[in-house]
């Protein structure tokens, strides 16, 4: 597919829809895991949690890792 045949607006919309699902799902999973750990006593307020996301585009040979520390303060 050449750039001339790529519908940039549609492609951008598809990316945004994908990222919205990723963001909402990721936030929910993080919140549930942190609440469960706080209740179990394995985490306490003021701790931090390592978070890592790997974005893969297998058909394109892309793997991008994003790592952050999330402070619970």
C-alpha positions in Angstrom: 0.0 0.0 0.0 1.5 3.4 -1.0 1.0 6.6 0.9 -1.2 7.9 -1.9 -3.8 5.1 -1.3 -3.7 5.5 2.5 -6.8 7.2 3.9 -5.0 9.2 6.7 -8.3 10.2 8.4 -9.6 6.7 8.6 -6.3 5.3 9.7 -6.0 7.9 12.4 -9.5 7.1 13.7 -8.6 3.4 13.8 -5.5 4.1 15.8 -7.4 6.4 18.2 -10.1 3.7 18.7 -7.4 1.1 19.5 -5.6 3.4 21.9 -8.9 4.3 23.7 -9.5 0.6 24.3 -5.9 0.0 25.4 -6.1 3.0 27.8 -9.4 2.2 29.4 -8.6 -1.5 29.8 -5.1 -0.8 31.1 -6.4 1.8 33.7 -9.0 -0.6 34.9 -6.5 -3.5 35.3 -4.0 -1.3 37.1 -6.6 0.1 39.5 -8.0 -3.4 40.3 -4.5 -4.8 40.9 -3.4 -1.9 43.1 -6.6 -2.0 45.2 -6.3 -5.8 45.6 -2.6 -5.4 46.7 -3.5 -2.6 49.1 -6.2 -4.8 50.6 -3.9 -7.8 50.9 -1.2 -5.6 52.5 1.4 -6.3 49.8 1.3 -2.6 48.9 0.9 0.5 51.0 0.0 4.1 50.2 3.2 5.9 49.2 4.7 2.8 47.5 5.3 2.7 43.8 4.5 0.1 41.2 6.5 -0.7 38.1 4.3 -0.8 34.9 5.3 -2.0 31.5 3.5 -2.1 28.2 4.7 -3.8 25.1 3.2 -2.6 21.8 3.6 -5.2 19.0 2.8 -5.0 15.4 3.8 -8.5 14.5 3.2 -8.2 10.8 5.5 -5.2 10.6 8.2 -6.5 13.0 7.6 -3.7 15.5 8.0 -4.2 19.3 8.1 -1.1 21.5 8.3 -1.2 25.2 7.2 1.5 27.6 8.1 1.3 31.3 7.1 3.7 34.1 7.0 3.8 37.9 3.5 4.6 39.2 3.6 6.4 42.5 0.8 5.6 44.9 1.2 8.8 46.9 
